[in-house]
Amino acid sequence: MKTKPTIHKRAAAGLEKQRRLSPAPKPTAAPLPRPAVVPQRAGAERIASRRALPPARSPLGPPGGACGAGGGGWPEMAAAGLALQRYLLLLAQEHLEFRLPEITSLLSLCGGQFSSQQEVCVNSPFWILNIPSEEMARGLMRRTVCAKSIFELWGHGRSAGELYASLKNYPTDKMLPYLQPDSTYKIHIHTFNKTLTQAQKIKKIDALEFLPFSGKVNLKNPEHIFWILEDYGMDPNNVPEEPFDLYFGRWIADGQRELIESYSIKKRHFIGNTSMDACLSFVMANHGRVKPNDIVYDPFVGTGGLLISSAHFGAYVCGTDIDYNTIHGLGKASRKNQKWRGPDENIRANLRQYGLEKYYLDALVSDSSRPIWRKGTLFDAIITDPPYGIREATRRTGSQKESVKSSERSTENHIIISSSYHLSDIFFDLLKFAAEYLVMGGRLVYWLPIYRPEYTEEIVPRHPCLKLISNCEQMLSSHTSRRLITMEKVKEFKDQDQNSYLSDGQYMPYKGHNSFREKYFSGVTKRIAKEEKDNQK
C-alpha cells in the first residue's frame, strides 16, 4: 500500500457541503425497554443454596431466514435516546446453521435483542446489524466463535459508485475522530470468493482519496484499521467480474476463532471416543447463554469436553456419568498407540490444563435416569451430548428383571447390572430433568440424532415448561445427522408436569429414535455393499 497524500481542506469542506444537501436519514424505530438483569452470586455458594431466581431476559423470537432491511427492536441502553449504529459482521463459512442462533443468543446476553428486520442472509458471510453501542459490539465479539470480525459500517453499495456515494453521505463528525493528523491508520482489503492482485488492491485504495484522511499510514501498528470488503457471491465456479456488494468500515474487534485451535482435542490431556469438537463446544455454551458465576451441568459428562467451554466463560461446572472408569480416568485409552490411561487422565486434569480448575465443582458416578439432586432449581444451563448407541452404549442401572443379560464386574464395566436405555427415554428424562432443575430463563442445549429420510419437526421432544429456541443440523452421513436443540425454561415446574408427556398423542413418533442405531448401520452396510459391487466391475 502506498502512502496517501493529505486531503486538503477544500475536499473536507466539499464533503461536508454534500452531506448537508443529502436527504435526512430515516427516523429509527423507538427502542424497547431493557429487561432487568439478574444479579449473580458466587458459584460455590449457589450450588449449595440455590433458590428460584426472578425471570431472566425475555426469550428471543425466531428470526426470519430471508434477507431483511433496516433494524429496530433493540432495548433501551443506559443513555436514553441512544441512536442505533450499523455494524458489519464478517462470519466464518463453517457450521452455517449454528451462526444465527449463536449471534441472537449472545446479543440477548449482552442486553440486546435480535430483530427479524436485520439485514441478514443466513448463508452469506456478511451481515449488517443495528447495534446500540460499540461496547455491545465488542461484547458480542468477546464470545462468538462463528464470527471473525465486526466493523463500524461507514458505507455500503452494490457498485463502487454506490459505495462512494454512501461514504459521502456518512456524517463527517463520526469520521473525524479517527482521521486526525496525529493518528495512524491503514486500509485492508478483504474479498470473498475472489483473489485480487496487489495492483488491483492499490487501485481500490486510491479511489478513496476523497475521504478526509489526515493521519499517517502505519502498516505495522496503526491506531485505526479500515477495511474494504467485497462479496463476489457463493459460487466458486461462476465468479463475477464485479462484486455483488461492497462495504467500507472501521475495524472494531475480532471474534474468538483462536479458541478452536487453543482448545483443540488433539492437544487435550484426557479424551474419549466421543469428545466434542472444540468449536462446537463453544457454540453450545453460547447457545446456552453461559455467563460468569453460572452453574452448568452435564448429565452425560464423559471426559468433560463441554464443561471446559463453559468454564472458559467463567461458569462453575459439574457433571455425572454412569461410566465409573471414565469418571475416574481408568481403563483403556482412546489415543492411538496408547493402551491404558495414565495416572492423571481425568476431567479435573483437563480443566487444570487450561487454567480453569477453580471452576470445577465435581463429577459423580450416577445414572441420569435416576436423579440424585434435591428438589429445586439448581442449574443455570444444562449442556450435554447424550449417547446415541454408536460409539458409546445407551445404558442405565437395572435389576435382573429389567435386564435380559446382566453385566459381570470387570475393569471395563464397573456397574454390576445394567439394562438398555432407549433413546426416547433418554430424551424425555432429560427434558423432565431440565424442566424441574433449571432456573427460569435457563437453557437446555443437547444433541438429537436423527434418521434424515424420516425426520419431521414433530419428532423433536417437547415439554410444557420448555420453549424451543433453535434447531440446527450437523450432517453425519448421507442418511443420518444430529441436531443441536436449544430450549429455554419459560414455565415453573409443577407436580402435574412430572409425566405430562406420557399422555401426549405425539409420543409415538418419538419412539423412532430407539432404532437410530439399526438405521445408522443399515446405511453403512448398504454403502459398503455398493462400494464392493463397484470395485468388482
N, C-alpha and C positions, 0 to 999 in steps of 0.2 A: 504494500500500500504506500502510495506517495503522499507526502505532506500536503494538505490543502492550504491554499492562500487564505489569509484572514479576510473575512467578508466585511466590506466597508459599510459605513453607516447607512448609505442610501439603500442597500439591499434589505437591511433590517427595517428601515422606515417603510419601504415598499411592501414588505411582508405584513407589517402592522396595518398599513392602509388597506391592503387586500382583505385582511381578517375583519376589519371594521365594516367593509362593504359586503361581506358574505352574509348569507341568511343566518338568523339566530338559530342555535340548536334547539331541537325539540325538548319540551319540558320532560323531566324524569318523573316516573310514577312515584307517588308518595311512599316512603318506606314503611314497612310494617313494624310494630313494636317488638322490641327484643325480648325473647323469653328469659326468664330468670335462670341464673347459673347455680347449679347445685354445689354447695360448699363441700370441700374434700377434707378427709381426715387421714391420719397416718394409717397405712395398710395393716401394720401389725396389730393395731387396736381394733380395726374394723372387722377383721376375720373373727375376733373373739366376741364382739358385742355389736353385731350388725343389727340395725333397725330399719324399718321401711323408710325410704327417703322420699322427699317430695317428687312429683313427676319431673322427668328430665325435659330437655328441649323437645318441642313438637317434632314428631317424625316427619321425614322428608316425603313429599308426594312423589310418585314415579314420574321422572322427567320424560319428555317426549323424545322419540327416537329420530325425528326428522330435523332438518336444519330450520332454525328459527331466526328471529331478528330481535334486536333490542335487548332490554333487560328489565329489571324491576323485581319485586317480590323479595327484596332484601330487608332484614330487620334494621331498625334504627341503631346507629352506633352511639358511642359516648357523647360525641358532639352532635347536637341536634342539627338537622338540615344538611348533613354531610352529603355532597354530591357523589354520584357513582362514577367511578373511573373505569374505562375499558382496558382490559388486560388481555394479552395474547398468551395462551398456554400451548407450549410445544410438548407433545406427548411421544412416548416410545411406541413403536408399532409392534407391541407384544401384548398378549392377553387382552385383545381389544374389548371383549365383553366386560372385563373387570374394571375398566378405566372410569366409566361414568359413575357406577356405584361408589367407587373409591373417592372420586372428587366430591360428589354430593355429600358423602358421609363426613369427609374432612372439613368441608365448608360449614356444615352444621356444627361440627365440633369447635370450629373457630368462631362461632357466633353468627354465621351467615346462613343463607338458605338458597338452594339452587332453584332457579326458575326455569320452567319449560320453554320460556321465550329467549333463553340464551342462544347465541349463535354457535350451535354445536352440530356437527355431522359426526356421528359416533365412530365411523371408520377413518376419519381424517386425522392427521397428526396436528392440526391447527384448530384450536377452539378459542373463540372470543368470549370472555366472561366479563360481566359487570360486577365489580367488587368495590365495597365502600372505602377501603383504605389499603395503602401499601403494606401496612403491618399485617392485615389479614392475608394478603397475597403471600407474604413471607412465611406466615404461619402454615399456610397450605403446603408450601414447598419444603418446610421442615419435616413433613410427614410422608408425602407421596413418593411412591416408588414407580408409579405409572407415568409420571410427567418428568420431562428433562429440565425444562426451564420455563420461567414466566417473565413477560416483558410488559412495561407500561406502553400501551399501543398509541403511537403518535399519528400513524397513517395507515390506510388500507385501501386497496383498489384492485380491480380486475385487469388493469393495464398499468403501464408505467405512468401514463398521463393522469389516470385516476389517482394513483398513489401520490404523485406530486401535488395535485390539487387538494387532496386530503391533508397533506402535510402543511400546505399553505394556510389551510383553514384551522389548523391546530393552534390554540391560544399561545401567543408568544410568551406571556407571563409564566406559563407552565414549562416552556422550553428553557428560558434564560438561566434559571438556577444551575443548569447542568452544562451551560455553554459559556461560562465566564472566562475571561482572558487568563486568569491564574489557574485554570483547571486543565486536566489532561484527559484525552479520550482516544478511543479507537473505534473503527467500524468493522464489523464482522459480517460476512455473507454466508447464509445457510440456504441450501436448496434441497428440496425433497424430490427424489426420483430423477435427478439430473446432476451432472457434474460440469462445472464451469471452469474455463481456463483462467489463469491469473489475469490475462489481459481483459477478459470479459468482466471479471470482478472489479478491476480498477475503473473500467468504463462506467459501471453502475455506481460506484462510489463518487466518481467525478460529477455525475449527473445531479448529485445532491448539494452542489456548491451554493445553491440559493438559500440553504439553511444558514442561520447566523452563528456558525461555529467560530468562536474567538480564541479557544484554548489551543494547546499544543498537542500534537499527535504523540502518543506513547504506546507502542505496541506491546511492551513487556508488562508494565504495571500501571495501567490507566486508572484514573478515578472513575470514569464513566465509560461504559461499553454500549455501543448502539449496534443493532442488528438489522440487516435487510434479510427478510425471509421470503422465499419464493416456493410456491406449490405447483408442481408440474403433474399433478394427478396421481392416481393409484396404479396405472397400467404401465409396467416397465417395458412392455413391447410396443407401446404407442405413445412415446414421449413427445409432447408438442414443442414447437419452436419457442413459443412464448408461454409464460406461466399462466395458470388459471387465476391465481390470487397472489398479490404482493403485499407485504407488511413491512412496516418500519417501526421500531420501538426501542425503548431504553431497557437494558437488561436489569432485572430486579434480583432474581435468585435462581439457583439450581435446585432440582429435586434430590431425592436420596437414592439415586440409582447405584451409587457406590456401595450401598449396603448389600446388594446382591452378591458382589464379589467378596466383601469382607466377611460375610456370614455364610459363605458357600459351604455346603455339607461336605465338599471334598476336603476341606481343611478342618472339619469339626472333629472333636475328640471322640465323641460317642455317637454312633449312628446305628440305625437298624434297617431292615428291608424296606420299610415304608416311611422313612424320614422325609419330611416335607421339604420341597424346594424352598430356598431362602426367599425368593421373590414372592411366591405365593403365601408364604408365612406372614410376610409384612402386609401383603394385600388383605389377608384375613384379619389381621389386627386393626387395619384401617377401616375395613367394613364393619368391624365390631366397635369402632369409635373408642378404642382403648386410650386411656389418658393417665397421667401420673396419679399414683395412690389408689388406682382401681384394684379390685380383687378379680383376677381372671382365672378361670378353672377349665381344665381339660379332662373329661371323664375317660378318655382313651389316650392317655398321655404318651405311651410308648417311650421313645428316647427323649421326649421333651422339646422337640423342634418348635412347636407352636408356643411354648412358654417363653422361649428365647426372644422372639419378636415382640411379644407383649412386654417383657421385662425391659427390652431396649427402650420402650416408650415410657418407662417409669412405673409400670404396674407391678403389683405383688402377685406372684403366680403359684399355683398348686395344681395337683392332678392326681388321678387314680388310674390303675390298670389292673386287670386280672392276672397278668403275667408276672409272677414273682421274680423270675430270672431277669426280665427287662428292667423292672424297678430297681433291683439290686445289682445290675450290671454283671450277671453271671451267665455261664453257658457259652455257646459258640458265637464267634464274632461274625459280623456281616461284611467285614472288609475282605478284599481279595488278598490271598497269601497270609492270612491271619486265622489261626484255628480257634483260639479261645480269647475271650475278652480279657483285657488287662485288669490289674487290681484297682485302678481308679477310673474305670469307664462307667460313668453313671450320669444321671441328669444334673446333679449338683456340679459335677466337674465341667459339664457343658456350659453352664452359666458362669462358672468361675473363669473359663477360658476367655469370655468376653467382658469380664469385669462386672458381672451382673448378679453375683452370688447373694448380695444383700437383698435382692427382690425375691429370692426363692424361699417359699414357706415350707413346703414339703411335698412328697409324692407317696401315696399309700397304695398297698395292695388291696384292691377292692373290686367287687362285682358291680358294674354300673346298673344292673337290673335290680339291685337291692341297695338303695341309697343309705349311706351311713351318717348323713348330716342331720343335725337337729332342725326342727321346723323353723321356717323364717326366710327372709330374703338375705342371702349371703354374698351373692356374686354380682359384679357389675357387667361381666361378659362371660359367656361360655363359648369357647373357640375350640373346635375339635375335628378330628378326621376319623370317624368310626371305621372298623374293619369291614371289608367287602367280601371276605371269604376267598380272596385270590391269593395274595401273599401271606396274609395273616388270617387265622381261623376266627370265625364268629362263635364264641362260646361264653357260657356263664356257668356259675356253680349250680349243681343239681344233685339229686338223690338217685339211688338205684332205680327207683320207679320212673324218674324223669329221663334217665339215660339208658339207652338200649345197651350200650357198651361203655363200661366205666373205664376211666383212665387210671393207669397204675402210676405210683410215685416213681419219679425218675429225675435226673438232673435237667431234663428237657421240659418237664411239666410239674410244677410244684403243687398245683391244685390236684387233690386226690381224685375227686369226681367232678366231671363237667359234662354239660349237655349242650346241644346245638342251640344257638341264639339266632332266630330268624331275623333277617334284615328289617322286616316290617316291625317286629317287636323292638329292635334296637332304636329305630327312629321314633316310635311312639313313646317309648320310655324316655328318650332324650328330650322330646318336646314337653312331656309332662313334667320332667325334672326342671327344665328351663322355666316353665310357667310358674312353678312353685318356688324356685330358689333365686331367680333373677330379681333385681330391683326394678321398679317401674322405669321404663325407658331403657333398661339393659338389653343387650343384644345376644342372640344365639347365632353363631356362624358355624356351619358344618357342610361336609361334602355328601352329596347324594348320588350313588352310582345308578346309571340308567341304561336300559337297552334301547337304543335310538329308534328302531323301527316301531316300537310300541309306546314311545314317550308321548304323553299329553300333560298339560298343566295340572290336570286333576289328580295325577299320581304323586304330586308333591305333598307330603304330610302337612296337616294343618292342626291348629289348636285354637280354641276360642280366646285364649289370653294372649296369643301371639299374632302379630301382623307381619305379613310377608313384605320385605323391603326390596330385595333384589334376588335374581335367579340367573346365574352366569354359567355358561357351559365351557368345559375344557374337554377336548376330544381325547379319547384313549385309543380307539381304533375306528375302523370304518363303521362298525355297528354298535360300539359302546362309548360312553362318555361319562363324565361325572359333573355334577352341577353344584356350584357353590351357593348355598342357600343362606340368606341373611334374614333373620326375623327379629322383631322388636316387641318387648312386652308392653302391652297397652291396656291391660285389664288385670286387676288384682285376682289372685288365685283363690278360689273358694272350694269348699268340700265337694260341691256338685260338679266341679271341673275335673275331679280325680279320674273318672273313667268316662268322660263325656264323649270321647271319640269312638267308644265301643258301640254306641247306638247310632252312629252316623252311617247313613246308607252308602256313603262313598268309601267305606272301609275296605270293601272287597278289592277295588283296583290296586290298593297299596300292597296287597299280598303278592303282586307280581314281582316285587323286589326280592322275594325269597328265592327265586330261580335265577337271579343275576349271574351266579357262578356258572350254572349249566349253560346259560345263553352266551356268556363270555367265552367259555371254552369250546362251545359248538362252533362259534365263528372262527376260532383259532384252528380247529380241526379241519374245517372246510377250506381255510386258506392254505394249510399245509398240503391237503389233498390236491388242491388246484395247482400249487407250485410243483408237486411231484408229477402231475399229469403233464404240465407244460414242459418239464425237463425231459420227459420221455419222448416228446415229439421231435 
